[in-house]
Amino acid sequence: MNVSHIKAIIFDLEGTLLDREKSREKFIEEQYERFHDYFVRVQASDFHKKFIELDDDEDHDKPDVYKEIIKQFNIDRLNWKDLFRDFEMHFYRYVFPFHDTHYTLKKLQQAGYKIGVIANGKSKIKQYRIYALGIEDYVNYLSTSETVGFRKPHPSIYEDILEKLEVTPQEVMYVGDDALNDVAPAHAMEMISVWYRHESHEPELAPLESEMDYEITSLEQLLDILNIPKEGLSNGTI
């Protein structure tokens, strides 16, 4: 496939630039410890299981997650707002990039590509994560569902970032780990669609072959696709 016409690379955030599983696991563990005195009837494993069950960053806002946790565990000495404030205050400390996130973004920037990020959820939280990852200098524009008023996979959120980056869909390569919210809409809008496959992905969650232009298992593989020379990458360091 010819990629010489590509001017911008647009990324999903969680699960694509941010190692969501590692970040979330550490946060859940330590949030439970911070509120342990209020969770006297709740085991750490049960809190973890319920959080994972309720939390899907593409479908739920954190206030809804915490309201349901308070309700299901019958916690009467704690308000969901306490847990949500704790999330807003501390989550940025548990944000981990993939080992090649910085390297790949730096190489893309050096090669002259515009870089965008699309994320469902609260703008402030997503911006915190961008800064916590240390990638703010690489990102030309962040488009969130809160700002646009529509969530992925609605076309409006993609149209917003295309306008801000001043590119057409045909000039974009879109990279994401979700078949429904990333790969399918990118393909439908005539972007080059790249599926970032993780080991934890279930086979039934894979995109349709007809909707996927490329499949990668690490971000640095984008450099091969775009014919960008690689050097200095060793366990994520430059």
NORSULHU-V351326 format. One record per pair of residues at least 12 apart in sequence whose ideal C-beta (glycine too) atoms are under 8 Angstrom apart, sorted by the first residue. I is the first residue (numbers start at 1). J is the second residue. If there is no record, write none. Layout:
BEGIN
I J
I J
END
This chain:
BEGIN
1 192
1 213
1 214
3 173
3 192
3 225
3 226
3 227
5 170
5 171
6 113
6 171
6 172
6 173
6 192
6 226
7 113
7 114
7 167
7 171
7 172
8 113
8 114
8 115
8 116
8 140
8 165
8 167
8 171
8 172
8 173
9 108
9 113
9 114
9 115
9 116
9 172
9 173
9 174
9 175
9 222
10 115
10 116
10 117
10 118
10 158
10 161
10 165
10 172
10 173
10 174
10 175
10 186
10 191
11 115
11 116
11 117
11 118
11 174
11 175
11 176
12 117
12 118
12 119
12 175
12 176
12 177
12 178
12 181
12 182
12 196
13 117
13 118
13 119
13 126
13 129
13 130
14 57
14 58
14 119
14 129
15 176
15 177
15 178
15 196
15 198
16 175
16 176
16 177
16 182
16 196
16 219
17 97
17 98
17 101
17 105
17 117
17 133
17 135
17 219
18 95
18 96
18 97
18 98
18 101
18 129
18 133
19 96
19 97
19 98
20 57
21 198
21 200
22 96
23 91
23 94
23 95
23 96
24 51
24 52
24 55
24 94
26 94
26 96
27 87
27 90
27 91
27 94
28 47
28 48
28 51
28 52
29 44
29 48
30 90
30 94
31 83
31 86
31 87
31 90
32 44
32 47
32 48
34 86
34 90
35 78
35 82
35 83
35 86
38 75
38 77
38 78
39 73
39 75
41 73
41 74
42 73
42 75
46 73
47 69
47 73
50 69
50 72
50 73
51 65
51 69
54 68
54 69
57 120
57 121
58 120
58 151
58 152
58 178
58 181
59 120
61 121
61 122
62 84
62 87
62 125
63 80
63 81
63 84
66 80
66 81
66 83
66 84
66 87
67 80
69 83
70 83
88 124
88 125
91 125
91 128
91 129
92 128
92 129
92 131
92 132
93 132
95 128
95 129
95 132
95 133
97 133
97 134
97 135
98 218
98 219
98 236
99 235
99 236
100 218
100 219
100 220
100 233
100 236
101 133
101 135
101 219
102 134
102 135
102 236
102 238
103 219
103 220
103 232
103 233
103 236
103 237
103 238
104 219
104 220
104 222
104 223
105 135
105 138
105 139
106 138
106 238
107 223
107 228
107 230
108 138
108 222
108 223
108 226
108 228
109 138
111 226
111 228
113 226
114 140
114 165
114 167
115 138
115 139
115 140
116 139
116 140
116 141
116 142
116 143
116 161
116 164
116 165
117 130
117 139
117 141
117 142
117 143
118 142
118 143
118 144
118 152
118 157
118 158
118 161
119 142
119 143
119 144
119 145
120 144
120 145
120 151
120 152
120 181
121 144
121 145
121 146
122 144
122 146
123 142
123 144
123 146
123 147
126 142
126 144
127 142
130 142
140 164
140 165
141 161
141 164
141 165
143 157
143 160
143 161
143 164
144 157
145 157
147 160
148 160
152 181
152 182
152 185
153 180
153 181
153 182
153 184
153 185
155 185
155 188
155 189
158 174
158 185
158 186
158 189
158 191
169 189
169 190
169 191
170 190
170 191
172 186
172 191
172 192
173 191
173 192
173 194
173 222
173 225
173 226
174 186
174 191
174 192
174 193
174 194
175 194
175 196
175 216
175 219
175 222
176 194
176 195
176 196
177 195
177 196
177 197
177 198
177 201
179 195
179 205
179 206
179 207
179 208
179 211
182 195
183 195
183 207
183 211
183 212
184 207
184 208
184 211
187 210
187 211
187 212
187 213
188 211
192 213
192 214
193 207
193 211
193 212
193 213
193 214
194 212
194 213
194 214
194 215
194 216
194 222
194 225
195 207
195 212
195 214
195 215
195 216
196 216
196 217
196 219
197 215
197 216
197 217
198 217
220 233
END
